Amino acid sequence: MRVFVPQDAAARAVGADLVATALAAAAARLGIDLALVRTGSRGMVWLEPLVEVEVAGVRRGFGPAAPEDAAAILDGTSPKALGPVADLPWMRGQLRLTFARVGVTDPLSLADYAAHGGWRGLAAARAMDPAAVVAAVKASGLRGRGGAGFPAGIKWDTVRTAPGPLKSVVCNADEGDSGTFADRMLMEGDPFCLIEGMAIAAHAVGAQTGYIYIRSEYPDAIRVMEAAVSAARPLVAPFEIEVRVGAGAYVCGEETALLNSLEGRRGEVRAKPPLPALQGLFGRPTVVNNVLTLAAVPHILAEGPEGYAALGTGRSRGTIPLQIAGNVRRGGLYEAPFGLTLGQIVHDIAGGTATGRPVKAVQVGGPLGAWFPPALFDTVIDYEAFAAAGGLIGHAGIVVMDDTADMLAMARFAMEFCAIESCGKCTPCRIGAVRGVETIDRIAAGDLAALPLLADLCATMKAGSLCALGGFTPYPVMSAVTHFPDDFRRMARAAE
């Protein structure tokens, strides 16, 4: 009997290891020949630990499982039976391309990876001229999945044509935005996919070395990636990959601060130009992409760019791994083509709030993303549509709050977050965020005359900051003021 239990950090946090131990013990008592496979997570976090039992080639789910459920799961009598996992509404509604293997395979089995289509993209790429690989990535419409959505193929072509004997590929795995976990899930559940994507990028641009920069708060991802890099070394040679662990500074998610940290220097943003594509790591031309961007590449090369480009809407092509969190009934990772509306995600996929109260606000894009009220729930998940609505998709983390949320407090959190996490390089970010917290506190004390000052402060930060930290902090602050004015007026009434 084959049984699958996730070793994803979220599943382990709610007892997956204990469930796995209990299943092994129950199988021994019942005389069952058990093959226990530890996988990544399917992304249905509300069902973790999710146990899957393979029966006649079909994987049937049980969850959320507890150690005391082990015997009933093995003999098929558990009341926590969910049916075939592939038929669950959450799974059936997705189009999993980047996350096709996550939750399905043993993350560190090279044989499992190859049996599920692994290395086909790299083989196809190495049979092509580097310029043709870059052209395929351009044709796919793939844009960076971690920030403003810059076209990946254009960045690669800049590095490919840049002069210099040594070039690098850097994977930004410093996933620090609140409500985001897709990078972690991919690295823990399908690490060879990321390695394959980096190797394709290296072939395309002529890079010899690669670095995966992972935040120290991800010990499971670090462990899995280090083991995967070691196992895959002969398959991606002569390209050499190294895992580097960051110290957890939020600003190191910005590509130039990350490069400084990789070089052993203080994590501060660099002025541009020069672009990292021309003078990046150690002064070399460098591709810097996040995990999800690089992990999308193997599918594009294996299946061809046309199918990927046919998905999505507008200039946002392919699929986007949505990370749904906060006050929701069903939170987790959901991969689908661009084009869903925010309302579809919150109400249909996430099932509304866990409390049953009305949704008040949704933040998209991490702590620097705008707050969207229900009146804007027809906004389509599309880079340009979100920009037009005053927000950003970023890493596609979606945090939902019900009508008890205090949006003035949320605005203060965003400004305080910037004040704490600022690297200090830019005066508008370093000083403006501190003054911003003080200004919001004035408003909270009833001084609505400070609102214009807050708006001016945000405009100065946006215009004068070198990186997204100070430049994007105005998004959550001013969206809270604009869309939820009653939360600010209430303070003034209370102070009277």
C-alpha positions in Angstrom: 0.0 0.0 0.0 1.3 3.5 -1.0 0.5 6.3 1.4 1.5 10.0 0.9 2.0 12.4 3.7 3.3 16.0 3.2 6.6 17.1 4.6 5.7 20.7 3.7 6.4 23.2 6.6 2.7 24.1 7.0 1.7 20.5 7.2 4.5 19.7 9.7 3.4 22.6 11.8 0.0 21.0 12.4 1.3 17.5 13.0 2.1 15.8 9.7 5.2 14.1 11.2 3.2 12.6 14.0 0.6 11.4 11.6 3.3 9.8 9.4 4.7 8.0 12.5 1.3 6.8 13.5 0.6 5.5 10.0 3.8 3.4 10.1 3.0 2.0 13.5 -0.6 1.2 12.5 0.6 -0.6 9.4 3.0 -2.7 11.4 0.2 -3.7 13.8 -2.2 -4.5 10.9 0.4 -6.4 8.9 0.2 -4.0 6.0 3.2 -3.6 3.7 3.3 0.2 3.7 5.3 2.4 1.4 5.2 5.8 3.0 6.1 8.7 0.7 6.7 12.2 2.0 5.6 14.8 -0.5 5.0 18.5 -0.8 1.6 20.0 0.0 -1.3 20.1 -2.5 -2.0 23.6 -1.2 -5.3 22.9 0.7 -4.0 24.2 3.9 -7.3 23.9 5.8 -7.1 20.1 5.2 -3.6 19.6 6.5 -2.3 17.2 7.4 -3.7 15.7 4.3 -3.1 11.9 3.9 -3.5 10.3 0.5 -3.9 6.5 0.1 -3.4 5.1 -3.4 -6.1 2.6 -4.3 -6.1 1.1 -7.8 -4.0 4.0 -9.0 -6.3 6.6 -7.6 -5.1 8.7 -4.6 -7.9 9.2 -2.1 -7.6 11.9 0.5 -8.2 11.9 4.3 -8.0 15.1 6.3 -7.3 16.9 8.4 -5.7 13.8 9.8 -4.6 13.2 13.4 -2.4 10.4 14.7 -5.5 8.6 16.2 -7.0 8.4 12.7 -4.2 6.2 11.3 -5.7 2.7 11.5 -9.1 3.9 10.1 -7.4 5.6 7.3 -5.5 2.5 6.4 -8.5 0.2 6.5 -10.7 2.8 4.6 -13.2 3.3 7.4 -12.2 6.9 8.4 -15.0 9.5 8.5 -12.4 12.0 7.3 -12.5 10.4 3.8 -12.6 13.1 1.1 -12.7 11.0 -2.0 -10.2 11.1 -5.0 -8.0 14.2 -4.4 -7.9 15.1 -8.1 -11.7 15.4 -8.0 -11.9 17.9 -5.1 -13.3 21.2 -6.2 -10.1 23.1 -5.1 -7.9 20.8 -7.3 -10.4 20.5 -10.2 -10.7 24.2 -10.7 -6.9 24.8 -11.1 -4.5 24.6 -14.0 -1.3 23.5 -12.4 1.7 24.1 -14.6 4.4 25.4 -12.2 3.0 23.4 -9.3 2.1 20.2 -11.4 4.4 17.9 -9.3 4.0 19.6 -5.9 2.2 17.2 -3.6 2.4 14.5 -6.2 6.1 13.4 -6.1 8.8 12.7 -3.6 10.7 16.0 -3.7 14.1 14.5 -3.5 13.6 11.6 -5.9 15.4 12.1 -9.2 13.6 9.1 -10.6 10.2 10.5 -9.6 11.0 13.9 -11.1 12.0 12.4 -14.4 9.0 10.1 -14.5 6.7 13.2 -14.2 8.3 15.2 -17.0 11.4 16.5 -15.3 14.4 17.6 -17.3 12.5 17.7 -20.6 12.7 21.5 -20.6 16.5 21.5 -20.0 17.0 18.9 -22.7 15.0 21.0 -25.2 16.9 24.1 -24.2 20.3 22.6 -24.6 19.4 21.4 -28.0 18.7 25.0 -29.0 20.9 28.1 -29.6 20.8 30.4 -26.5 19.2 33.1 -28.5 16.4 30.7 -29.5 15.8 29.9 -25.8 15.5 33.6 -25.0 13.1 34.0 -27.9 10.9 31.2 -26.6 10.8 32.8 -23.1 9.8 36.1 -24.8 7.2 34.4 -26.9 5.6 32.8 -23.9 4.9 36.2 -22.4 6.4 35.2 -19.0 6.8 38.1 -16.7 8.5 38.3 -13.3 6.3 36.7 -10.7 7.8 38.5 -7.7 7.3 42.2 -8.3 6.2 44.6 -11.0 6.0 41.9 -13.7 9.0 42.8 -15.9 9.2 40.5 -19.0 11.6 37.7 -18.1 12.8 37.3 -21.7 13.9 40.9 -22.0 15.9 40.6 -18.8 17.5 37.4 -20.1 18.4 38.9 -23.4 20.1 41.9 -21.8 22.3 39.5 -19.8 22.9 37.3 -22.9 24.2 40.2 -25.0 26.1 41.9 -22.2 29.9 41.8 -22.6 31.8 39.8 -20.0 33.4 36.4 -19.6 31.6 35.5 -16.4 27.8 35.7 -15.8 25.5 34.5 -13.0 21.9 33.5 -12.4 20.5 34.5 -9.0 17.3 33.1 -7.6 15.5 35.4 -5.2 13.9 33.1 -2.7 13.8 35.8 0.0 10.0 35.5 0.3 9.2 38.1 2.9 5.8 39.4 2.1 2.9 38.7 4.5 0.5 36.2 3.1 3.0 34.6 0.6 4.3 31.1 0.7 4.4 29.8 -2.9 8.2 30.0 -3.1 8.5 28.0 0.1 6.0 25.4 -1.1 7.8 25.0 -4.5 11.2 24.6 -2.9 10.0 22.1 -0.4 7.7 20.2 -2.8 9.5 20.3 -6.2 13.1 21.6 -5.8 14.4 20.1 -9.0 11.9 22.3 -11.0 13.7 25.4 -9.7 17.1 23.9 -10.4 16.0 23.0 -14.0 14.7 26.5 -14.5 18.0 28.0 -13.4 20.0 25.7 -15.6 17.9 26.7 -18.6 18.5 30.4 -17.8 22.2 29.7 -17.5 22.3 28.1 -20.9 20.3 31.0 -22.4 22.5 33.8 -21.1 25.9 32.0 -20.8 26.1 31.9 -17.0 28.6 29.6 -15.2 27.3 30.1 -11.6 24.0 30.3 -9.8 22.9 31.2 -6.3 19.7 30.5 -4.5 19.2 33.2 -1.8 16.8 31.8 0.8 15.7 33.6 4.0 16.8 31.9 7.2 13.2 31.6 8.4 12.8 28.7 5.9 14.8 25.9 7.4 12.9 23.1 5.7 13.3 24.8 2.3 17.0 25.3 2.9 17.4 21.6 3.8 15.5 20.4 0.8 17.2 22.7 -1.6 20.7 21.9 -0.4 20.0 18.2 -0.8 18.4 18.7 -4.3 21.3 20.9 -5.5 23.8 18.1 -4.4 21.8 15.4 -6.1 21.3 17.3 -9.4 24.8 18.6 -9.7 25.9 16.1 -12.4 22.7 16.7 -14.4 23.1 20.5 -14.7 27.0 20.5 -15.0 28.9 22.5 -16.0 26.5 25.0 -14.4 27.2 25.3 -10.6 24.5 26.2 -8.1 25.0 27.2 -4.5 22.4 27.8 -1.7 23.0 31.0 0.3 21.0 31.8 3.5 20.0 35.4 4.2 19.6 36.9 7.7 15.9 37.8 7.2 16.1 41.5 6.3 12.9 42.4 4.3 14.8 44.8 2.0 17.0 41.9 0.8 14.0 40.8 -1.3 14.9 43.8 -3.5 17.3 42.5 -6.1 20.2 45.0 -5.6 20.0 44.7 -1.8 20.0 40.9 -2.2 23.1 41.2 -4.4 24.9 43.3 -1.8 24.1 40.6 0.8 25.4 37.8 -1.5 28.6 39.7 -1.8 28.9 39.8 2.0 28.0 43.5 2.3 25.3 45.4 4.1 21.8 44.7 2.6 21.2 48.2 1.0 19.7 49.0 -2.3 21.9 50.2 -5.1 21.1 53.1 -7.4 20.3 52.2 -10.9 21.9 52.4 -13.4 23.8 50.3 -13.8 21.2 47.6 -14.0 22.1 44.2 -12.4 21.6 42.7 -15.9 24.8 44.6 -16.9 26.7 44.9 -13.6 25.2 42.6 -11.0 26.8 40.1 -8.7 30.5 40.9 -8.3 30.1 43.3 -11.2 29.1 40.5 -13.6 26.0 40.6 -15.9 23.4 38.8 -13.7 19.9 37.4 -14.2 17.9 37.9 -11.0 14.5 36.2 -11.0 12.3 34.9 -8.2 11.4 31.3 -7.6 8.1 31.2 -9.4 9.5 32.9 -12.5 12.4 30.4 -12.9 10.1 27.5 -12.0 7.7 28.4 -14.8 10.5 28.0 -17.4 10.8 24.2 -17.7 7.2 23.8 -18.7 7.6 26.6 -21.3 10.6 24.9 -22.9 9.2 21.4 -22.7 5.8 22.1 -24.1 6.6 25.2 -26.3 5.8 28.8 -25.6 2.6 29.0 -27.6 0.4 27.1 -25.1 1.6 29.2 -22.2 1.1 32.4 -24.1 -2.5 31.3 -25.0 -3.4 31.4 -21.3 -4.2 34.6 -19.3 -5.4 38.0 -20.3 -4.0 41.2 -21.8 -0.2 41.3 -21.3 -0.5 38.9 -18.3 0.1 35.5 -19.8 0.3 32.0 -18.4 -0.7 31.0 -14.8 -0.3 32.7 -11.5 0.1 30.8 -8.2 -2.3 32.7 -5.9 -1.7 32.5 -2.2 -4.9 32.9 -0.2 -4.6 33.7 3.5 -6.2 35.7 6.3 -9.8 35.4 7.4 -11.0 32.8 4.9 -12.7 29.4 5.0 -10.3 27.9 2.5 -6.8 29.2 2.5 -3.9 27.9 0.5 -2.2 27.9 -2.9 -4.3 28.0 -6.1 -2.7 28.1 -9.5 -4.9 29.4 -12.4 -4.5 31.5 -15.5 -4.5 35.3 -15.1 -8.0 36.7 -15.5 -9.9 35.7 -12.4 -11.5 38.6 -10.5 -10.7 39.4 -6.9 -14.4 38.6 -6.0 -14.1 35.1 -7.6 -11.0 34.4 -5.5 -12.4 35.7 -2.2 -16.0 34.3 -2.5 -15.9 31.3 -4.8 -12.4 29.8 -4.2 -11.7 30.9 -0.6 -15.3 30.5 0.4 -15.6 33.9 2.1 -14.5 34.6 5.7 -13.9 31.9 8.3 -15.9 34.0 10.8 -18.9 34.2 8.5 -18.9 38.0 8.7 -18.9 40.2 5.6 -15.5 40.8 3.8 -14.3 44.3 4.5 -10.9 44.5 2.8 -8.5 42.4 0.8 -4.8 43.2 0.5 -3.0 41.9 -2.6 0.8 42.1 -3.0 2.1 41.8 0.6 2.4 44.5 3.2 3.1 47.1 0.5 0.0 46.2 -1.6 -3.2 48.3 -1.7 -6.3 47.4 0.3 -9.3 46.7 -2.0 -12.9 47.1 -0.8 -15.7 44.9 -2.1 -16.7 47.7 -4.5 -13.5 46.8 -6.4 -13.9 43.1 -6.4 -14.5 43.1 -10.1 -10.8 43.9 -10.6 -9.2 41.3 -12.7 -5.9 39.6 -11.7 -3.8 41.3 -14.4 -0.8 43.5 -13.9 -2.1 46.4 -15.8 -5.7 46.2 -14.3 -4.3 46.2 -10.8 -2.0 49.2 -11.5 -5.0 51.1 -13.0 -6.9 50.4 -9.7 -4.1 51.8 -7.6 -2.5 48.5 -6.5 0.0 45.8 -7.5 -0.1 42.0 -7.8 3.5 41.5 -6.7 4.0 38.0 -5.4 0.2 37.4 -5.6 -0.3 37.0 -1.8 -4.0 37.7 -1.0 -5.0 38.5 2.6 -8.7 38.8 3.5 -10.2 40.7 6.5 -13.8 40.9 7.7 -15.8 43.9 8.8 -14.2 44.0 12.3 -10.8 45.2 10.8 -9.6 48.6 11.7 -8.1 50.1 8.5 -6.4 53.0 10.3 -4.5 50.3 12.3 -3.7 48.6 9.1 -2.3 51.8 7.6 -0.2 52.4 10.7 1.2 48.8 10.5 2.3 49.4 6.9 4.1 52.6 7.7 5.6 51.2 10.9 6.7 48.1 8.9 8.6 50.4 6.5 10.2 52.3 9.4 11.5 49.1 10.9 12.6 47.4 7.7 14.1 50.4 5.9 17.8 49.9 5.0 18.4 53.6 5.6 19.7 54.3 2.1 16.9 56.7 1.0 16.0 59.8 3.2 12.3 59.7 2.2 12.0 56.1 3.3 14.3 56.3 6.4 12.8 59.5 7.8 9.5 59.7 6.0 8.3 56.4 7.4 9.0 57.5 11.0 7.2 60.8 10.4 4.4 58.8 8.8 3.8 56.7 11.9 3.7 59.9 14.0 1.2 61.5 11.5 -1.1 58.5 11.6 -1.0 58.6 15.4 -2.1 62.2 15.2 -5.0 61.1 13.1 -5.8 58.3 15.5 -6.0 60.9 18.3 -8.6 62.8 16.3 -6.6 65.3 14.3 -8.0 64.9 10.8 -6.1 68.0 9.7 -3.1 65.7 9.5 -4.6 63.8 6.6 -3.2 66.2 3.9 0.2 65.9 5.6 0.0 62.1 5.4 -0.8 62.3 1.7 2.1 64.7 1.0 4.4 62.3 3.0 3.3 59.3 1.0 3.9 61.2 -2.3 7.4 62.1 -1.2 8.2 58.5 -0.2 6.9 57.2 -3.5 8.9 59.7 -5.6 12.1 59.6 -3.6 12.7 56.0 -2.7 15.1 53.8 -4.7 13.3 50.5 -4.0 9.8 49.2 -3.5 9.8 49.4 0.3 9.5 53.1 0.5 8.0 53.5 -3.0 5.1 51.2 -2.4 4.3 51.9 1.3 1.9 54.7 0.1 -0.2 52.0 -1.6 -1.6 50.4 1.6 -1.7 53.7 3.5 -3.5 55.8 1.0 -5.8 53.0 -0.1 -6.9 52.7 3.5 -7.6 56.4 3.7 -9.4 56.5 0.3 -11.5 53.4 0.5 -12.2 53.3 4.3 -12.6 56.9 5.4 -15.1 56.0 8.1 -12.3 54.3 10.1 -10.4 57.6 10.1 -13.4 59.8 10.8 -14.4 57.6 13.7 -11.2 58.5 15.5 -12.0 62.2 15.1 -15.5 61.7 16.5 -14.2 59.7 19.4 -11.7 62.5 20.3 -14.4 65.1 20.4 
